[in-house]
Amino acid sequence: MLAECLDGLNIRPDGIYVDVTFGGGGHSRAILSRLGEGGRLYAFDRDSDAARNSIDDPRFCLIHENFAHLKNFLRLYGVRHIDGLLADLGVSSHQIDEAERGFSTRMDGPLDLRMDRREGTTAADLVNTADVDELERIMKLYGELPNAKQIAQSIVKRRAESGERRAESAGILTTNDLKEAVEKHLPRGRENKTLAMIFQALRIEVNGELEALRQMLTQAVEVLNPGGRLCVMSYHSLEDRIVKNFFKSGNFEGKIEKDFFGNPQVELKLVSRKPITASEEELMENNRSRSAKLRVAEKV
């Protein structure tokens, strides 16, 4: 949905823009192609592997940090206001395709799931230390799994059994270990979908993704110039609900506050009332885009 993202940003050649999810750099390169000599692009990515895709362009700066710290790091580079921000919240292809990162349910590898490998807690740390109640909370809240309790119980049981078998490296350590632990709770015909939801739940918890998103959106409005655009592409209902409510009301509950005279107190207006989704042509070329929802808002 590259074209839709660029159209949503409504790019000015001399504007200052931010791509908070640099990844492979595709969106950033496209934004730069629409900027003139006076334009600037700042990109964020907490994954150190993204540096391999950095762009050699005087108008570009890659910041190796979590976008939750958007405002502070823009100020560090002398930027107080921007004209547009793009966030593509999907997991990068290079993360999915590298088994050692643990993001893919298709390949065996260490159960890591960290976006930033400088940070300490891995998904393996989590599943081997959290109790049943905590694992159930994670599976229910972030995976929206109806059988969250049974999945949590199976994980705890499996790690205890593996400890008896291999004391020197006990626990659920790989993606296959986790898959085997929960396999009896995967509904027939929905095995891959359910596994993806389990991995999603752990990934969100390990990386603090939803809280980072809330912090980024709040700061984005503060630094955005009037008439500037926010474009956020989400891939699951938890993210999309946060973005939808914030764009609508300026808060995460979706409740519009009014002044004494009953006028809505909002800082953003929707550019498109409904989320923008992939075209039939793109769906044929890129199956991952089927779950993408792009929402665009403009600062009043």
Secondary structure, 3 states (H helix, E strand, C coil): CHHHHHHHHCCCCCCEEEECCCCCCHHHHHHHHCCCCCCEEEEECCCHHHHHHCCCCCCEEEECCCHHHHHHHHHHCCCCCEEEEEEECCCCHHHHHCHHHCCCCCCCCECCCCCCCCCCCCHHHHHHHCCHHHHHHHHHHHHCCCCHHHHHHHHHHHHHHHHHHCHHHCCCCEHHHHHHHHHHHCCCCCHHHHHHHHHHHHHHHHHCHHHHHHHHHHHHHHHEEEEEEEEEEECCHHHHHHHHHHHHHCCCCCCCCECCCCCECCCEEECCCCCECCCHHHHHHCHHHHHCEEEEEEEC
